[in-house]
């Protein structure tokens, strides 16, 4: 299951998975997606390792910004992943 997290000013959507237990480690998959004229740019990162498993269409500068965003938001993403996503009234 993927849950919406935020939308950036350029239209990049950020979503995350539920908590995934693997080898005794709780991980979360975070996916970035932005429409482009040919389809979508996309990138995927596994937390807590900050390992990028996919990257298509985003620049190195954008990827560095995404890494910084994840570093400062990982604690929230984990909380929301454990609770079924962001609850908005």
C-alpha positions in Angstrom: 0.0 0.0 0.0 1.3 3.5 -0.9 0.2 6.7 1.0 0.4 10.3 -0.3 3.0 12.4 1.6 3.4 15.7 -0.3 3.4 17.5 -3.6 6.3 19.7 -4.5 5.9 23.0 -6.4 7.1 21.4 -9.7 4.3 18.8 -9.5 6.5 16.0 -8.1 4.3 13.7 -6.0 5.9 11.9 -3.0 4.3 8.8 -1.7 5.5 6.2 0.8 4.8 2.5 1.6 3.5 1.0 4.9 6.2 -0.3 7.2 7.9 -3.3 5.7 9.7 -5.8 8.0 12.7 -7.3 6.3 15.5 -9.2 8.1 14.5 -7.6 11.4 14.7 -4.1 10.0 11.6 -1.9 9.5 11.9 -0.2 6.1 9.8 2.2 4.1 9.8 2.7 0.3 9.5 6.3 -0.8 8.5 7.1 -4.4 8.9 10.4 -6.3 6.9 10.9 -9.6 6.5 14.0 -11.8 4.7 14.2 -15.1 6.7 15.1 -18.2 5.7 15.3 -21.9 6.7 11.7 -22.5 5.2 10.2 -19.4 6.8 10.4 -15.9 10.1 11.1 -14.2 10.4 8.8 -11.2 12.7 7.8 -8.4 12.5 5.3 -5.6 14.4 5.2 -2.3 14.5 2.6 0.5 14.7 3.9 4.1 16.5 3.6 6.4 19.5 2.8 4.1 18.7 5.8 1.8 19.4 3.5 -1.1 18.0 4.7 -4.5 16.7 1.8 -6.4 15.2 3.7 -9.4 16.0 7.0 -11.0 14.6 8.2 -14.3 14.4 11.8 -15.5 15.5 13.7 -12.4 18.8 15.6 -12.4 21.6 14.9 -9.9 20.7 18.2 -8.2 17.1 17.1 -7.8 18.2 13.8 -6.4 20.5 15.5 -3.9 17.5 17.7 -2.8 15.3 14.6 -2.5 18.0 13.0 -0.3 18.1 16.0 2.0 14.3 16.1 2.1 14.2 12.4 3.2 16.9 13.0 5.8 14.9 15.7 7.4 11.5 14.0 7.0 12.3 10.3 7.6 11.0 10.4 11.2 7.7 11.7 10.0 7.5 9.2 7.1 8.1 6.3 9.5 5.4 7.6 11.8 2.9 8.0 9.0 3.9 4.6 7.5 3.2 2.9 10.9 -0.2 4.7 11.1 -1.6 4.2 7.6 -0.6 7.5 6.1 -1.1 11.2 6.9 -4.5 11.8 8.5 -6.0 15.0 7.2 -9.4 16.2 8.5 
